């Protein structure tokens, strides 16, 4: 009998689809538990759930990879399409769709060439956004009060910076310790730059006036944390001027392009941060000496000019000679001028007095009397004429008012009044009826709105004398109560009012 006979009814065991899928899953996870795979990143998808999916491929095959939401934050870097990487993780299979894939838990760049390619890609992206423009860079303060340093507390970098600052110009230094290589480098440097910017100027922990981000030399892998995009963006967004001093002079990182100033070494960064105090003192001494010489020379020049002006100016007696002569001449002419003016005024007074003699006044009075008499005579004649004219007008009016003429006018007026009287009576009657109807309507309204109409509907008014009682408490305190109904009033003692 053929052992491989697949005809129905043989002894070959049967499996369900789920059993086959589970067996394949166990075989893959048992044989390929933890693997390390090298390849080129294909499409990358970050789902809304937070999981990340990407393809890893070579020239023949494609391997699906996934990193769960809780694992994404632990990745040293995020894959980008076209990047050559080395991925470590566990192989797994999905029984639902008969698919297998790699649960990527570690991702690293595969070689220095891939790192440089990725760095060049990031440089082009950030450069296109304008983060490298010179117009975006801020000038460094000439003499900062407080300097913030972002570096590691281990190694010679921080000692070199502090030593150089102390030698040149001692300043207050705030140190934010960070990891300067490895997976923790980029997030810690980013938080340090943002943390310094979040401090309040002049607060209990004051905000620095200048930042230095420093690290010693190393390979491109060692310096890669300073090539991360989040570090570059934090440096570009810093409101505090920033000096980058990462690596040696030949090392270049992404933070160097976005910083306000790049220093070849950490020691050079300290030299850029502050001037030399002794040089400033020497300069001040030189400026003080120059200022003193300039002041002395200016005073001497002004003294010489003053002496020259004194020699040119005339003496005081020479300046006053002409005014004194003019004063003497005026003093001589003044008495004679006063006499002449007195004589002129006397002559004018005599002429005025001559016109006021008794004879002249009497002649003038006579002339005025004659003019008044003439006007009196003319006024009498005018009054007589006016009286005569008024008398004639009065006689004409009296003639018009004779009894016969007056009776005719009276009859005409009486006839007109007789014609108008019926019309006036009708208008008056109509007007009087309208006013009477309106008065009756107002009376009905008043009765409706009055409280007597309310009493007729079953209500009552309670009084104590002339005072209304509107509450139970006031009724309890009242000495006597009177209740008014629609048909009369009743007191507490039972007496009925009108």
Secondary structure by P-SEA (a helix, b strand, c coil): cccccccccccbbbbcaaaaaaaaaaaaaaaccbbbbbbcccccccccccbbbbbbbcccbbbbbbbcccccccccccccccbbbbbbbbbbbbccccbbbbbccbbbbccaaaaaaaaaaaaaaaaaaccccccccccccccccbbbbbcccccaaaaaaaaaaaacbbbbbbbbcccccccccaaaaaaaaaaaaaccccccbbbbcbbbbbbcccccccccccccaaaaaaaaacccbbbbbccccccccccccccccccccaaaaaaaacccaaaaaaaaaaaaaaaaaaaaaaaaaaaaaaaaaaaacccccccaaaaaaaaaaaaaaaaaaaaaaaaaaaaaaaaaaaaacaaaaaaaaaaaaaaaaaaaaaaaaaaaaaaaaaaaaaaaaaaaacaaaaaaaaaaaaaaaaaaaaaaaaaaaaaaaaaaaaaaaaaaaaaaacaaaaaaaccccccccccccccaaaaaaccbbbbbcccccccccccccc
